[in-house]
Amino acid sequence: MNSQTNSQPRCFRIVRFFSPSQNRRSRTIKSGLTEAEAQAHCARPDTRERGVYFDGYDYMKGCKP
C-alpha cells in the first residue's frame, strides 16, 4: 500500500460465511464499520459456530466511515 491509501479512511462490512454442509449463501450482516470495529466483531466467540458458520470482514470499495 502507498502512503496515500493508508491515510484515507476505509469502510468494512461483516460477512457471515456458512459451511458448505449448510447449503446457504454468504450474506452481509453489518456494513459501514471501521477496520477496528470489524476486527472486534469477528473476535467475539458468538460470531462463529464450528461446522456451521463464521463471520469475516471485507473492505467496502468506495465507502467512507
PDB file of N, CA, C, O and CB in Angstrom:
ATOM      1  N   MET A   1       0.834  -1.189   0.000  1.00  0.00           N
ATOM      2  CA  MET A   1       0.000   0.000   0.000  1.00  0.00           C
ATOM      3  C   MET A   1       0.870   1.240   0.000  1.00  0.00           C
ATOM      4  O   MET A   1       1.945   1.257   0.599  1.00  0.00           O
ATOM      5  CB  MET A   1      -0.944   0.005   1.206  1.00  0.00           C
ATOM      6  N   ASN A   2       0.407   2.268  -0.667  1.00  0.00           N
ATOM      7  CA  ASN A   2       1.160   3.510  -0.624  1.00  0.00           C
ATOM      8  C   ASN A   2       0.654   4.378   0.516  1.00  0.00           C
ATOM      9  O   ASN A   2      -0.382   4.079   1.110  1.00  0.00           O
ATOM     10  CB  ASN A   2       1.057   4.259  -1.963  1.00  0.00           C
ATOM     11  N   SER A   3       1.368   5.439   0.826  1.00  0.00           N
ATOM     12  CA  SER A   3       1.011   6.274   1.973  1.00  0.00           C
ATOM     13  C   SER A   3      -0.320   6.986   1.772  1.00  0.00           C
ATOM     14  O   SER A   3      -1.010   7.280   2.749  1.00  0.00           O
ATOM     15  CB  SER A   3       2.101   7.294   2.234  1.00  0.00           C
ATOM     16  N   GLN A   4      -0.693   7.267   0.536  1.00  0.00           N
ATOM     17  CA  GLN A   4      -1.967   7.924   0.280  1.00  0.00           C
ATOM     18  C   GLN A   4      -3.124   6.994   0.642  1.00  0.00           C
ATOM     19  O   GLN A   4      -4.112   7.445   1.222  1.00  0.00           O
ATOM     20  CB  GLN A   4      -2.065   8.358  -1.195  1.00  0.00           C
ATOM     21  N   THR A   5      -3.021   5.724   0.317  1.00  0.00           N
ATOM     22  CA  THR A   5      -4.072   4.770   0.648  1.00  0.00           C
ATOM     23  C   THR A   5      -4.216   4.625   2.156  1.00  0.00           C
ATOM     24  O   THR A   5      -5.334   4.536   2.663  1.00  0.00           O
ATOM     25  CB  THR A   5      -3.780   3.412   0.011  1.00  0.00           C
ATOM     26  N   ASN A   6      -3.091   4.598   2.886  1.00  0.00           N
ATOM     27  CA  ASN A   6      -3.137   4.432   4.329  1.00  0.00           C
ATOM     28  C   ASN A   6      -3.804   5.598   5.034  1.00  0.00           C
ATOM     29  O   ASN A   6      -4.393   5.406   6.097  1.00  0.00           O
ATOM     30  CB  ASN A   6      -1.754   4.247   4.863  1.00  0.00           C
ATOM     31  N   SER A   7      -3.732   6.808   4.478  1.00  0.00           N
ATOM     32  CA  SER A   7      -4.277   7.971   5.146  1.00  0.00           C
ATOM     33  C   SER A   7      -5.775   8.131   4.934  1.00  0.00           C
ATOM     34  O   SER A   7      -6.416   8.896   5.655  1.00  0.00           O
ATOM     35  CB  SER A   7      -3.571   9.196   4.675  1.00  0.00           C
ATOM     36  N   GLN A   8      -6.338   7.442   3.981  1.00  0.00           N
ATOM     37  CA  GLN A   8      -7.756   7.572   3.693  1.00  0.00           C
ATOM     38  C   GLN A   8      -8.560   6.597   4.552  1.00  0.00           C
ATOM     39  O   GLN A   8      -8.192   5.429   4.677  1.00  0.00           O
ATOM     40  CB  GLN A   8      -8.029   7.328   2.198  1.00  0.00           C
ATOM     41  N   PRO A   9      -9.672   7.081   5.151  1.00  0.00           N
ATOM     42  CA  PRO A   9     -10.497   6.170   5.946  1.00  0.00           C
ATOM     43  C   PRO A   9     -11.104   5.104   5.047  1.00  0.00           C
ATOM     44  O   PRO A   9     -11.461   5.364   3.897  1.00  0.00           O
ATOM     45  CB  PRO A   9     -11.609   6.943   6.694  1.00  0.00           C
ATOM     46  N   ARG A  10     -11.212   3.912   5.588  1.00  0.00           N
ATOM     47  CA  ARG A  10     -11.778   2.814   4.821  1.00  0.00           C
ATOM     48  C   ARG A  10     -12.974   2.251   5.573  1.00  0.00           C
ATOM     49  O   ARG A  10     -13.059   2.349   6.797  1.00  0.00           O
ATOM     50  CB  ARG A  10     -10.720   1.712   4.560  1.00  0.00           C
ATOM     51  N   CYS A  11     -13.873   1.675   4.842  1.00  0.00           N
ATOM     52  CA  CYS A  11     -15.110   1.155   5.375  1.00  0.00           C
ATOM     53  C   CYS A  11     -15.138  -0.366   5.165  1.00  0.00           C
ATOM     54  O   CYS A  11     -14.703  -0.864   4.127  1.00  0.00           O
ATOM     55  CB  CYS A  11     -16.333   1.842   4.705  1.00  0.00           C
ATOM     56  N   PHE A  12     -15.649  -1.085   6.152  1.00  0.00           N
ATOM     57  CA  PHE A  12     -15.676  -2.542   6.087  1.00  0.00           C
ATOM     58  C   PHE A  12     -17.075  -3.062   6.364  1.00  0.00           C
ATOM     59  O   PHE A  12     -17.921  -2.363   6.923  1.00  0.00           O
ATOM     60  CB  PHE A  12     -14.680  -3.147   7.080  1.00  0.00           C
ATOM     61  N   ARG A  13     -17.297  -4.304   5.960  1.00  0.00           N
ATOM     62  CA  ARG A  13     -18.572  -4.965   6.227  1.00  0.00           C
ATOM     63  C   ARG A  13     -18.289  -6.325   6.854  1.00  0.00           C
ATOM     64  O   ARG A  13     -17.221  -6.905   6.659  1.00  0.00           O
ATOM     65  CB  ARG A  13     -19.420  -5.115   4.920  1.00  0.00           C
ATOM     66  N   ILE A  14     -19.261  -6.819   7.608  1.00  0.00           N
ATOM     67  CA  ILE A  14     -19.177  -8.140   8.205  1.00  0.00           C
ATOM     68  C   ILE A  14     -19.960  -9.086   7.294  1.00  0.00           C
ATOM     69  O   ILE A  14     -21.110  -8.824   6.940  1.00  0.00           O
ATOM     70  CB  ILE A  14     -19.736  -8.152   9.686  1.00  0.00           C
ATOM     71  N   VAL A  15     -19.316 -10.183   6.927  1.00  0.00           N
ATOM     72  CA  VAL A  15     -19.954 -11.181   6.075  1.00  0.00           C
ATOM     73  C   VAL A  15     -20.030 -12.489   6.856  1.00  0.00           C
ATOM     74  O   VAL A  15     -19.035 -12.942   7.422  1.00  0.00           O
ATOM     75  CB  VAL A  15     -19.172 -11.368   4.727  1.00  0.00           C
ATOM     76  N   ARG A  16     -21.211 -13.088   6.882  1.00  0.00           N
ATOM     77  CA  ARG A  16     -21.370 -14.405   7.513  1.00  0.00           C
ATOM     78  C   ARG A  16     -21.188 -15.462   6.435  1.00  0.00           C
ATOM     79  O   ARG A  16     -21.929 -15.517   5.453  1.00  0.00           O
ATOM     80  CB  ARG A  16     -22.776 -14.550   8.217  1.00  0.00           C
ATOM     81  N   PHE A  17     -20.182 -16.296   6.647  1.00  0.00           N
ATOM     82  CA  PHE A  17     -19.865 -17.392   5.734  1.00  0.00           C
ATOM     83  C   PHE A  17     -20.376 -18.693   6.347  1.00  0.00           C
ATOM     84  O   PHE A  17     -20.116 -18.983   7.515  1.00  0.00           O
ATOM     85  CB  PHE A  17     -18.326 -17.470   5.450  1.00  0.00           C
ATOM     86  N   PHE A  18     -21.099 -19.466   5.555  1.00  0.00           N
ATOM     87  CA  PHE A  18     -21.654 -20.729   6.031  1.00  0.00           C
ATOM     88  C   PHE A  18     -20.865 -21.911   5.487  1.00  0.00           C
ATOM     89  O   PHE A  18     -20.296 -21.850   4.397  1.00  0.00           O
ATOM     90  CB  PHE A  18     -23.124 -20.850   5.631  1.00  0.00           C
ATOM     91  N   SER A  19     -20.843 -22.977   6.259  1.00  0.00           N
ATOM     92  CA  SER A  19     -20.215 -24.220   5.832  1.00  0.00           C
ATOM     93  C   SER A  19     -20.971 -24.758   4.612  1.00  0.00           C
ATOM     94  O   SER A  19     -22.189 -24.598   4.527  1.00  0.00           O
ATOM     95  CB  SER A  19     -20.200 -25.270   6.992  1.00  0.00           C
ATOM     96  N   PRO A  20     -20.272 -25.388   3.672  1.00  0.00           N
ATOM     97  CA  PRO A  20     -20.968 -25.974   2.512  1.00  0.00           C
ATOM     98  C   PRO A  20     -22.080 -26.937   2.924  1.00  0.00           C
ATOM     99  O   PRO A  20     -23.070 -27.075   2.205  1.00  0.00           O
ATOM    100  CB  PRO A  20     -19.970 -26.706   1.620  1.00  0.00           C
ATOM    101  N   SER A  21     -21.935 -27.595   4.053  1.00  0.00           N
ATOM    102  CA  SER A  21     -22.973 -28.531   4.505  1.00  0.00           C
ATOM    103  C   SER A  21     -24.284 -27.833   4.862  1.00  0.00           C
ATOM    104  O   SER A  21     -25.331 -28.475   4.940  1.00  0.00           O
ATOM    105  CB  SER A  21     -22.475 -29.310   5.707  1.00  0.00           C
ATOM    106  N   GLN A  22     -24.227 -26.528   5.076  1.00  0.00           N
ATOM    107  CA  GLN A  22     -25.426 -25.761   5.430  1.00  0.00           C
ATOM    108  C   GLN A  22     -26.248 -25.374   4.210  1.00  0.00           C
ATOM    109  O   GLN A  22     -27.415 -25.000   4.333  1.00  0.00           O
ATOM    110  CB  GLN A  22     -25.036 -24.514   6.193  1.00  0.00           C
ATOM    111  N   ASN A  23     -25.635 -25.464   3.026  1.00  0.00           N
ATOM    112  CA  ASN A  23     -26.319 -25.120   1.770  1.00  0.00           C
ATOM    113  C   ASN A  23     -26.951 -23.720   1.834  1.00  0.00           C
ATOM    114  O   ASN A  23     -28.096 -23.519   1.427  1.00  0.00           O
ATOM    115  CB  ASN A  23     -27.402 -26.170   1.454  1.00  0.00           C
ATOM    116  N   ARG A  24     -26.173 -22.760   2.356  1.00  0.00           N
ATOM    117  CA  ARG A  24     -26.633 -21.367   2.463  1.00  0.00           C
ATOM    118  C   ARG A  24     -25.566 -20.461   1.872  1.00  0.00           C
ATOM    119  O   ARG A  24     -24.374 -20.757   1.945  1.00  0.00           O
ATOM    120  CB  ARG A  24     -26.935 -20.975   3.952  1.00  0.00           C
ATOM    121  N   ARG A  25     -26.000 -19.368   1.295  1.00  0.00           N
ATOM    122  CA  ARG A  25     -25.079 -18.393   0.719  1.00  0.00           C
ATOM    123  C   ARG A  25     -24.577 -17.433   1.784  1.00  0.00           C
ATOM    124  O   ARG A  25     -25.271 -17.151   2.761  1.00  0.00           O
ATOM    125  CB  ARG A  25     -25.754 -17.619  -0.415  1.00  0.00           C
ATOM    126  N   SER A  26     -23.366 -16.935   1.585  1.00  0.00           N
ATOM    127  CA  SER A  26     -22.820 -15.907   2.469  1.00  0.00           C
ATOM    128  C   SER A  26     -23.700 -14.670   2.385  1.00  0.00           C
ATOM    129  O   SER A  26     -24.325 -14.402   1.359  1.00  0.00           O
ATOM    130  CB  SER A  26     -21.347 -15.565   2.095  1.00  0.00           C
ATOM    131  N   ARG A  27     -23.738 -13.917   3.489  1.00  0.00           N
ATOM    132  CA  ARG A  27     -24.548 -12.694   3.476  1.00  0.00           C
ATOM    133  C   ARG A  27     -23.917 -11.627   4.352  1.00  0.00           C
ATOM    134  O   ARG A  27     -23.254 -11.928   5.346  1.00  0.00           O
ATOM    135  CB  ARG A  27     -25.982 -12.987   3.949  1.00  0.00           C
ATOM    136  N   THR A  28     -24.133 -10.371   3.967  1.00  0.00           N
ATOM    137  CA  THR A  28     -23.648  -9.237   4.753  1.00  0.00           C
ATOM    138  C   THR A  28     -24.575  -9.058   5.940  1.00  0.00           C
ATOM    139  O   THR A  28     -25.795  -9.009   5.783  1.00  0.00           O
ATOM    140  CB  THR A  28     -23.574  -7.931   3.895  1.00  0.00           C
ATOM    141  N   ILE A  29     -23.994  -8.959   7.128  1.00  0.00           N
ATOM    142  CA  ILE A  29     -24.835  -8.759   8.311  1.00  0.00           C
ATOM    143  C   ILE A  29     -24.641  -7.383   8.955  1.00  0.00           C
ATOM    144  O   ILE A  29     -25.494  -6.939   9.724  1.00  0.00           O
ATOM    145  CB  ILE A  29     -24.544  -9.838   9.331  1.00  0.00           C
ATOM    146  N   LYS A  30     -23.522  -6.701   8.648  1.00  0.00           N
ATOM    147  CA  LYS A  30     -23.289  -5.325   9.106  1.00  0.00           C
ATOM    148  C   LYS A  30     -22.433  -4.637   8.060  1.00  0.00           C
ATOM    149  O   LYS A  30     -21.632  -5.286   7.388  1.00  0.00           O
ATOM    150  CB  LYS A  30     -22.597  -5.286  10.522  1.00  0.00           C
ATOM    151  N   SER A  31     -22.592  -3.334   7.917  1.00  0.00           N
ATOM    152  CA  SER A  31     -21.750  -2.587   6.982  1.00  0.00           C
ATOM    153  C   SER A  31     -21.461  -1.203   7.533  1.00  0.00           C
ATOM    154  O   SER A  31     -22.093  -0.754   8.489  1.00  0.00           O
ATOM    155  CB  SER A  31     -22.421  -2.484   5.600  1.00  0.00           C
ATOM    156  N   GLY A  32     -20.491  -0.532   6.913  1.00  0.00           N
ATOM    157  CA  GLY A  32     -20.129   0.821   7.329  1.00  0.00           C
ATOM    158  C   GLY A  32     -19.265   0.870   8.575  1.00  0.00           C
ATOM    159  O   GLY A  32     -19.289   1.863   9.302  1.00  0.00           O
ATOM    160  N   LEU A  33     -18.503  -0.180   8.836  1.00  0.00           N
ATOM    161  CA  LEU A  33     -17.671  -0.246  10.032  1.00  0.00           C
ATOM    162  C   LEU A  33     -16.233   0.166   9.750  1.00  0.00           C
ATOM    163  O   LEU A  33     -15.765   0.092   8.614  1.00  0.00           O
ATOM    164  CB  LEU A  33     -17.700  -1.646  10.608  1.00  0.00           C
ATOM    165  N   THR A  34     -15.544   0.598  10.788  1.00  0.00           N
ATOM    166  CA  THR A  34     -14.106   0.814  10.668  1.00  0.00           C
ATOM    167  C   THR A  34     -13.433  -0.556  10.743  1.00  0.00           C
ATOM    168  O   THR A  34     -14.065  -1.543  11.120  1.00  0.00           O
ATOM    169  CB  THR A  34     -13.566   1.788  11.792  1.00  0.00           C
ATOM    170  N   GLU A  35     -12.155  -0.611  10.385  1.00  0.00           N
ATOM    171  CA  GLU A  35     -11.450  -1.887  10.454  1.00  0.00           C
ATOM    172  C   GLU A  35     -11.388  -2.404  11.894  1.00  0.00           C
ATOM    173  O   GLU A  35     -11.545  -3.602  12.130  1.00  0.00           O
ATOM    174  CB  GLU A  35     -10.033  -1.744   9.880  1.00  0.00           C
ATOM    175  N   ALA A  36     -11.164  -1.516  12.844  1.00  0.00           N
ATOM    176  CA  ALA A  36     -11.101  -1.911  14.256  1.00  0.00           C
ATOM    177  C   ALA A  36     -12.441  -2.480  14.730  1.00  0.00           C
ATOM    178  O   ALA A  36     -12.470  -3.472  15.458  1.00  0.00           O
ATOM    179  CB  ALA A  36     -10.700  -0.707  15.132  1.00  0.00           C
ATOM    180  N   GLU A  37     -13.543  -1.861  14.323  1.00  0.00           N
ATOM    181  CA  GLU A  37     -14.866  -2.363  14.697  1.00  0.00           C
ATOM    182  C   GLU A  37     -15.115  -3.743  14.095  1.00  0.00           C
ATOM    183  O   GLU A  37     -15.652  -4.632  14.756  1.00  0.00           O
ATOM    184  CB  GLU A  37     -15.961  -1.382  14.243  1.00  0.00           C
ATOM    185  N   ALA A  38     -14.719  -3.913  12.837  1.00  0.00           N
ATOM    186  CA  ALA A  38     -14.898  -5.200  12.161  1.00  0.00           C
ATOM    187  C   ALA A  38     -14.061  -6.284  12.832  1.00  0.00           C
ATOM    188  O   ALA A  38     -14.534  -7.404  13.027  1.00  0.00           O
ATOM    189  CB  ALA A  38     -14.522  -5.085  10.672  1.00  0.00           C
ATOM    190  N   GLN A  39     -12.820  -5.956  13.187  1.00  0.00           N
ATOM    191  CA  GLN A  39     -11.955  -6.923  13.852  1.00  0.00           C
ATOM    192  C   GLN A  39     -12.512  -7.301  15.219  1.00  0.00           C
ATOM    193  O   GLN A  39     -12.494  -8.472  15.599  1.00  0.00           O
ATOM    194  CB  GLN A  39     -10.539  -6.364  13.995  1.00  0.00           C
ATOM    195  N   ALA A  40     -13.000  -6.322  15.947  1.00  0.00           N
ATOM    196  CA  ALA A  40     -13.563  -6.585  17.277  1.00  0.00           C
ATOM    197  C   ALA A  40     -14.781  -7.497  17.163  1.00  0.00           C
ATOM    198  O   ALA A  40     -14.939  -8.419  17.963  1.00  0.00           O
ATOM    199  CB  ALA A  40     -13.949  -5.260  17.980  1.00  0.00           C
ATOM    200  N   HIS A  41     -15.632  -7.253  16.187  1.00  0.00           N
ATOM    201  CA  HIS A  41     -16.813  -8.103  15.983  1.00  0.00           C
ATOM    202  C   HIS A  41     -16.388  -9.549  15.719  1.00  0.00           C
ATOM    203  O   HIS A  41     -16.894 -10.479  16.348  1.00  0.00           O
ATOM    204  CB  HIS A  41     -17.673  -7.572  14.804  1.00  0.00           C
ATOM    205  N   CYS A  42     -15.462  -9.727  14.788  1.00  0.00           N
ATOM    206  CA  CYS A  42     -15.056 -11.074  14.376  1.00  0.00           C
ATOM    207  C   CYS A  42     -14.287 -11.823  15.458  1.00  0.00           C
ATOM    208  O   CYS A  42     -14.184 -13.048  15.404  1.00  0.00           O
ATOM    209  CB  CYS A  42     -14.212 -10.994  13.129  1.00  0.00           C
ATOM    210  N   ALA A  43     -13.748 -11.106  16.436  1.00  0.00           N
ATOM    211  CA  ALA A  43     -13.010 -11.736  17.522  1.00  0.00           C
ATOM    212  C   ALA A  43     -13.928 -12.302  18.610  1.00  0.00           C
ATOM    213  O   ALA A  43     -13.491 -13.093  19.446  1.00  0.00           O
ATOM    214  CB  ALA A  43     -12.053 -10.740  18.129  1.00  0.00           C
ATOM    215  N   ARG A  44     -15.189 -11.897  18.596  1.00  0.00           N
ATOM    216  CA  ARG A  44     -16.119 -12.373  19.623  1.00  0.00           C
ATOM    217  C   ARG A  44     -16.451 -13.854  19.412  1.00  0.00           C
ATOM    218  O   ARG A  44     -16.587 -14.294  18.270  1.00  0.00           O
ATOM    219  CB  ARG A  44     -17.412 -11.531  19.609  1.00  0.00           C
ATOM    220  N   PRO A  45     -16.583 -14.625  20.492  1.00  0.00           N
ATOM    221  CA  PRO A  45     -16.885 -16.049  20.349  1.00  0.00           C
ATOM    222  C   PRO A  45     -18.277 -16.338  19.775  1.00  0.00           C
ATOM    223  O   PRO A  45     -18.500 -17.417  19.225  1.00  0.00           O
ATOM    224  CB  PRO A  45     -16.756 -16.716  21.682  1.00  0.00           C
ATOM    225  N   ASP A  46     -19.206 -15.401  19.895  1.00  0.00           N
ATOM    226  CA  ASP A  46     -20.556 -15.649  19.376  1.00  0.00           C
ATOM    227  C   ASP A  46     -20.673 -15.386  17.879  1.00  0.00           C
ATOM    228  O   ASP A  46     -21.779 -15.417  17.339  1.00  0.00           O
ATOM    229  CB  ASP A  46     -21.554 -14.790  20.115  1.00  0.00           C
ATOM    230  N   THR A  47     -19.562 -15.130  17.199  1.00  0.00           N
ATOM    231  CA  THR A  47     -19.603 -14.868  15.757  1.00  0.00           C
ATOM    232  C   THR A  47     -19.120 -16.070  14.958  1.00  0.00           C
ATOM    233  O   THR A  47     -18.740 -15.938  13.795  1.00  0.00           O
ATOM    234  CB  THR A  47     -18.754 -13.643  15.414  1.00  0.00           C
ATOM    235  N   ARG A  48     -19.135 -17.236  15.581  1.00  0.00           N
ATOM    236  CA  ARG A  48     -18.750 -18.467  14.882  1.00  0.00           C
ATOM    237  C   ARG A  48     -19.385 -19.661  15.570  1.00  0.00           C
ATOM    238  O   ARG A  48     -19.590 -19.666  16.784  1.00  0.00           O
ATOM    239  CB  ARG A  48     -17.207 -18.625  14.836  1.00  0.00           C
ATOM    240  N   GLU A  49     -19.688 -20.661  14.781  1.00  0.00           N
ATOM    241  CA  GLU A  49     -20.161 -21.932  15.310  1.00  0.00           C
ATOM    242  C   GLU A  49     -19.520 -23.019  14.462  1.00  0.00           C
ATOM    243  O   GLU A  49     -19.805 -23.145  13.272  1.00  0.00           O
ATOM    244  CB  GLU A  49     -21.740 -22.030  15.294  1.00  0.00           C
ATOM    245  N   ARG A  50     -18.673 -23.782  15.072  1.00  0.00           N
ATOM    246  CA  ARG A  50     -17.879 -24.793  14.360  1.00  0.00           C
ATOM    247  C   ARG A  50     -18.760 -25.673  13.458  1.00  0.00           C
ATOM    248  O   ARG A  50     -19.741 -26.266  13.905  1.00  0.00           O
ATOM    249  CB  ARG A  50     -17.116 -25.675  15.368  1.00  0.00           C
ATOM    250  N   GLY A  51     -18.381 -25.735  12.194  1.00  0.00           N
ATOM    251  CA  GLY A  51     -19.102 -26.562  11.235  1.00  0.00           C
ATOM    252  C   GLY A  51     -20.381 -25.945  10.705  1.00  0.00           C
ATOM    253  O   GLY A  51     -21.068 -26.553   9.883  1.00  0.00           O
ATOM    254  N   VAL A  52     -20.714 -24.727  11.170  1.00  0.00           N
ATOM    255  CA  VAL A  52     -21.961 -24.092  10.739  1.00  0.00           C
ATOM    256  C   VAL A  52     -21.674 -22.766  10.033  1.00  0.00           C
ATOM    257  O   VAL A  52     -22.033 -22.596   8.868  1.00  0.00           O
ATOM    258  CB  VAL A  52     -22.896 -23.864  11.946  1.00  0.00           C
ATOM    259  N   TYR A  53     -21.029 -21.825  10.732  1.00  0.00           N
ATOM    260  CA  TYR A  53     -20.753 -20.512  10.139  1.00  0.00           C
ATOM    261  C   TYR A  53     -19.606 -19.829  10.872  1.00  0.00           C
ATOM    262  O   TYR A  53     -19.201 -20.247  11.956  1.00  0.00           O
ATOM    263  CB  TYR A  53     -22.013 -19.621  10.174  1.00  0.00           C
ATOM    264  N   PHE A  54     -19.094 -18.769  10.253  1.00  0.00           N
ATOM    265  CA  PHE A  54     -18.179 -17.842  10.921  1.00  0.00           C
ATOM    266  C   PHE A  54     -18.355 -16.482  10.262  1.00  0.00           C
ATOM    267  O   PHE A  54     -18.738 -16.392   9.096  1.00  0.00           O
ATOM    268  CB  PHE A  54     -16.679 -18.334  10.837  1.00  0.00           C
ATOM    269  N   ASP A  55     -18.075 -15.427  11.015  1.00  0.00           N
ATOM    270  CA  ASP A  55     -18.140 -14.071  10.490  1.00  0.00           C
ATOM    271  C   ASP A  55     -16.734 -13.608  10.122  1.00  0.00           C
ATOM    272  O   ASP A  55     -15.788 -13.788  10.889  1.00  0.00           O
ATOM    273  CB  ASP A  55     -18.787 -13.107  11.520  1.00  0.00           C
ATOM    274  N   GLY A  56     -16.611 -13.016   8.953  1.00  0.00           N
ATOM    275  CA  GLY A  56     -15.369 -12.418   8.490  1.00  0.00           C
ATOM    276  C   GLY A  56     -15.645 -10.996   8.059  1.00  0.00           C
ATOM    277  O   GLY A  56     -16.800 -10.574   8.026  1.00  0.00           O
ATOM    278  N   TYR A  57     -14.609 -10.252   7.729  1.00  0.00           N
ATOM    279  CA  TYR A  57     -14.841  -8.881   7.271  1.00  0.00           C
ATOM    280  C   TYR A  57     -14.154  -8.644   5.949  1.00  0.00           C
ATOM    281  O   TYR A  57     -13.189  -9.316   5.584  1.00  0.00           O
ATOM    282  CB  TYR A  57     -14.351  -7.868   8.306  1.00  0.00           C
ATOM    283  N   ASP A  58     -14.695  -7.648   5.235  1.00  0.00           N
ATOM    284  CA  ASP A  58     -14.264  -7.352   3.872  1.00  0.00           C
ATOM    285  C   ASP A  58     -14.297  -5.844   3.671  1.00  0.00           C
ATOM    286  O   ASP A  58     -15.171  -5.155   4.196  1.00  0.00           O
ATOM    287  CB  ASP A  58     -15.163  -8.076   2.822  1.00  0.00           C
ATOM    288  N   TYR A  59     -13.340  -5.345   2.910  1.00  0.00           N
ATOM    289  CA  TYR A  59     -13.274  -3.927   2.562  1.00  0.00           C
ATOM    290  C   TYR A  59     -14.421  -3.569   1.618  1.00  0.00           C
ATOM    291  O   TYR A  59     -14.694  -4.305   0.670  1.00  0.00           O
ATOM    292  CB  TYR A  59     -11.909  -3.582   1.913  1.00  0.00           C
ATOM    293  N   MET A  60     -15.083  -2.463   1.868  1.00  0.00           N
ATOM    294  CA  MET A  60     -16.163  -1.982   1.002  1.00  0.00           C
ATOM    295  C   MET A  60     -15.616  -0.864   0.127  1.00  0.00           C
ATOM    296  O   MET A  60     -15.438   0.261   0.594  1.00  0.00           O
ATOM    297  CB  MET A  60     -17.392  -1.486   1.840  1.00  0.00           C
ATOM    298  N   LYS A  61     -15.355  -1.160  -1.111  1.00  0.00           N
ATOM    299  CA  LYS A  61     -14.789  -0.178  -2.035  1.00  0.00           C
ATOM    300  C   LYS A  61     -15.732   1.019  -2.203  1.00  0.00           C
ATOM    301  O   LYS A  61     -16.938   0.856  -2.387  1.00  0.00           O
ATOM    302  CB  LYS A  61     -14.506  -0.831  -3.403  1.00  0.00           C
ATOM    303  N   GLY A  62     -15.160   2.212  -2.136  1.00  0.00           N
ATOM    304  CA  GLY A  62     -15.922   3.428  -2.359  1.00  0.00           C
ATOM    305  C   GLY A  62     -16.715   3.915  -1.159  1.00  0.00           C
ATOM    306  O   GLY A  62     -17.475   4.875  -1.284  1.00  0.00           O
ATOM    307  N   CYS A  63     -16.568   3.297  -0.022  1.00  0.00           N
ATOM    308  CA  CYS A  63     -17.312   3.669   1.182  1.00  0.00           C
ATOM    309  C   CYS A  63     -16.372   4.369   2.156  1.00  0.00           C
ATOM    310  O   CYS A  63     -15.223   3.955   2.318  1.00  0.00           O
ATOM    311  CB  CYS A  63     -17.964   2.419   1.846  1.00  0.00           C
ATOM    312  N   LYS A  64     -16.848   5.415   2.798  1.00  0.00           N
ATOM    313  CA  LYS A  64     -16.057   6.116   3.814  1.00  0.00           C
ATOM    314  C   LYS A  64     -16.838   6.145   5.111  1.00  0.00           C
ATOM    315  O   LYS A  64     -18.014   6.510   5.121  1.00  0.00           O
ATOM    316  CB  LYS A  64     -15.698   7.560   3.357  1.00  0.00           C
ATOM    317  N   PRO A  65     -16.193   5.760   6.215  1.00  0.00           N
ATOM    318  CA  PRO A  65     -16.896   5.745   7.513  1.00  0.00           C
ATOM    319  C   PRO A  65     -17.201   7.139   8.018  1.00  0.00           C
ATOM    320  O   PRO A  65     -17.786   7.293   9.090  1.00  0.00           O
ATOM    321  CB  PRO A  65     -16.071   5.006   8.551  1.00  0.00           C
TER     322      PRO A  65
END
